[in-house]
Amino acid sequence: MGWDPQTEVTLVPAVIFDMDGVLVDSNPAHFKAWQDFGQRYGIEIDEEIYHKYINGRRNDEFLEELYPGRWSEEERLRISAEKEAFFREHYVKDVLPVPGAVAFVENLARLGIPLALATSAPKENAELITGRLGIARCFSAMVTGHEVKAAKPDPAIFLEAARRLGVPPSQCVVFEDSPAGVAAAVRAGARCVALATSVPAEKLLAEGARLALADFEGVDAEALLEQAAR
């Protein structure tokens, strides 16, 4: 992952982060929250369903895909909001940062690279978690799930994040952990670095990620962005 002195590379102008599974290892807590909360509505979630339908996607969209026609759009949105409130009340305390993530974000901010957060999670989750990590100040833009019409793998959320940063998507590096998120970043025209925190690296690379990391521990921010930019 080191710098090749034979190749001049300028650091990318901007970086966009997903949150769940990238900055925080929250997927186990979300899975448990869905298992507990889902009983209220007869929603049955196992690990296969979670990773195939839920990870990286908006709640209202996967509910319609798993249970077509059971609830109206308004009902799906209400159930989604209830689940996230349940998560914040009972499970957010179990969420820990991905190793090295906080230092990595802070290093990029010190380098003066504009950072955005683009997450399918609701704004309340994003503000709570980035606040708990002490990195909310590092982000000059934040886009959450219901601020765009279409969810990942549609590229809308990354296109909007790039727009708010004032940088073309092609000049952004996106950090993602789900196949849907990687696909969305690639469709936006961005370069994607994957975090294999919940999905095998080969699946993320197959979606178009340029690199796959286990976490951010010991990762040199400048060297990584130079490699991703090639």
N, C-alpha and C positions, 0 to 999 in steps of 0.2 A: 504493500500500500504506500511505499515511499515515493518521493518525487523523482522523476526522471530528469536529470540535468540537461539531456539532449532535447527536451521539449519544453518550450515556454508555454505556460498555462496561467491565465489570470483567474483568480478566484471568482466563482459565480457571483453575480450581483445580489442574489437573494436566496433565502432558504425557507421552505414551508414544511412545517411539522404536522403530522397527525398527532393525536394525543394518546388514546387508549392503545396499549401495546407498543407504543414508540417511546413516549416520555414516562409512562407509568405502566407497570405490570398489572393492569386492571381486569384483564379478561377472566381470570379465575373468580374474581369477586362478582363480575357481571353475570357469569354463568350461574353461580350460586344464587344471586338475586333473582334471576329469571326462574330458576327451579322453585324457589320459595314463593315468589310473587305470582308466578304463572298458575299456581293452584287455584287462585281466586277466579280465574276465567277458563279453566280447563285447558291451559296451554302446557303442553308437555315438551320439555327441552332436555335432550341428552347432548353429550359432547359432539357427536357427529352433526346433529342439527345446528348446534351453536356455531361451529366453525364453517359449516356450509352456507347457512342462511343469515346468521346474525352478526358475526364478527366483521366490523368495518362498515356496517350498513345501518340505515335508519330503522327504528323499531316499527313504525307504521307500515313501511314497505314490506318487511319480511313477514309481518302478521298477515297481510293480504296474500302473500305468496304461499305461506304455510296453511292458512285457513281462508281460502278464497270465498268471499261473500258472507262470511260469518258476521262481520261488523261493518258498519258504515265508516266512511273516512273520518267523520267526527269522533266516532267511538274509538277507532284505532289511535287517533291522536290523544284522546283522553287516557286510554290504557297505557300508551307510551309514556305520557307525562307522569302517571301514577307509578309506573315501574321505576322511572328515574328518581322520583322523590323517595321511593322505598330504598333504592340503592344508596342515595345520599344519607338517609337516616340510619341505615343498618349496616352498610358494607363499605362505605368510602374509607372508613378507618382502617380497613385491611389492605388498602391500595398503597403500594410502595413504588418509588421511582425505579425505572430500568437502570441497572448499574451504569454509572458514568453519565447519565443523561443530563442531570442538572449542570455539572461542570462543562459538558459539551455545549449546551445552550449558552451558558454564561461566557464561554470562550468565544463563540461566534459573535455575541453581542459586543464583547470587548474589541473584536476585530472591526466593528462597525458595519457588519453585514445585516441588512434589514431582514427581520424574521417575522413570519406569520404563522398562526395556528389555524389549521383547517380540519375540523373534526365533525363527525356525524353526531357527536354528543350534543345535548342541549347546552345553552349558554351557561346555565346555573352550574352544571358539572365542570365546564371548562374553567370558569372563574374560580370555583372552589378548589379544584385540583392544582391549577397553576399558582394560586395564592398559597396553598399549603406547601408547595415546592419552593416558593420564594422566587419564581421566575416570571411572574406575570408582567413585570416591568420590561422584560426583554423583548416582548412582542409588540411590534408597531401596528399589527393588524390581526384580527381574529374573525374567522368565519365559522359559524356553527350550522348544524344540520338543516334547520328549517329556514335559514336565510337564503337558501337556493331551492329551486323547484324540484330538481332531480337529484337523487342520491347517487353515491358511488355504486357502480363503476362509471356513471356519467361523470365527465370531467368538470362539471359546473363549479363545484366548490373550490377546485384549484385554480380555475380561470378567474374566479372572483377574488381569491386571495392574491393572485398575481396582480390583478387590476388595482386592488387596494394598496399594494406595495409600489405600484407604478413601474413594474418590471415585466417584460414579455415572459410568458410561461416558458419559452424555450431557454431562457436564461436563469431559470430557477432549478434548484435541487429540492426534491420532495422526499421526505422520510416517511415511509409507510410500513405497515406490518401485515396487512390483509391482501389477499388476491384482488378483491374488489378495489381496494385503495391503490394498489400498484397499477392496475388497469386504468383507473381514473387518471392517475398522474401521467402515464404514458399517452393516453388519449389527449390530455391537455397539451402535450408537446414538451413536457418537462423531463428532466433526468431524475430517475428514481433510485434511491438507496433503500433497500429493504431491511427491516429488523425481523429476524426469525425468532420472535419471542413466543409465538403461538402456532405458527404454520411452518412446515419444513422449508428450508432455504430454496430447494429446487423448485417448489411450486411458485415461489415469489419470483425467482429468476425466469421461470417459464412465462410469467405474465409481462416480462420486459424490464424488470429491475436490473440496473447495471452492476450492482454489488449487493451482497447480503451480509449483514453483521449479526452476531449473537447478541451484542449489546454495545454500549459506548465506552466500556471500561478500557482506559489506556489508549483510546483512539485519538490521534492527532487531527484536530479539526481542519487545519490548512491542508495537510497531506490528503485527507479523505476527499475534500472538495476538489482538489486538483485532479485526483483520480476520477471522480465522478464526472468532471467536466470534459473528459477526453472522449 
